[in-house]
Amino acid sequence: MKAFVFPGQGAQFVGMGKDLYENCPEAKALFEQANDILGFRITDIMFSGTDEQLKQTKVTQPAIFLHSVILTMTLGEDAKPEMVAGHSLGEFSALVVNGVLSFEDGLKLVSQRAQAMQKACEMTSSTMAAIVGLSDDVVEEVCAEIEGVVPANYNCPGQLVISGAESAIDQACEILKEKGARRALKLPVGGGFHSPFMEPARVELEAAIEATNFSAPTCPIYQNVDALPQTDAKAIKANLVKQLTGAVKWTQTVENMIKDGATSFTEIGPGKVLQGLVKKVDRKMETIGINSYQG
């Protein structure tokens, strides 16, 4: 069974999507439609902007979504996955690819999500840190002991990202180093994503999601909040709302997809982070990366 997976924030790079725009008329039309929907020429920043411009949340999230979705649309008959998943933001890409969301609705929701998250970041000071080399249960125990710190991204065995208030994250990092973490590194992010600090964004996004039409999917999506396959549009909506304040259970997602019959994982979009994470779960699993126009 073919699994398609889609990357999240951090995978962006200057020049992303330019080959699609220049070589595929259908892709160019979709990029121009995106410029109109967003109200600014995101293509200019994606193709020839600076790293700093591309790092703006209102740019980063739609840019990664556009690269993943438009690239998948150019694959033709090959783009027929039997299961899909996306890491955080990537879940929206997955929902367009499996027919739940239209291209336009998916882009609008991603743009609203990005702006709502940016506002939430500006309301309170929070951050994230990557913890490497400890079992999940040890990290979970430390999080439970420190107010304002929660597990945020279960990326792969031995790698868990935590989220919370700046000072609480500093405290957690020190304790986790004492407990044997190989690394406890604060990340250069705008705030404490996938934590209660994103509650204002969750409320804002919930209204937008409720007002959007969700269709029946062409294949199951394994969602971040519970790592389980979902085909019910109403349940998909509810899980998507919970995602902003809930943890990304990527390790469990990959494990469940393999258990349910996945024989290969194709990462579509910028970067190759997800291929590496899949290999950390099962080093024998076939992984494929598609990050440029295939012709």
Disulfide bonds with the S-S distance in Angstrom:
none
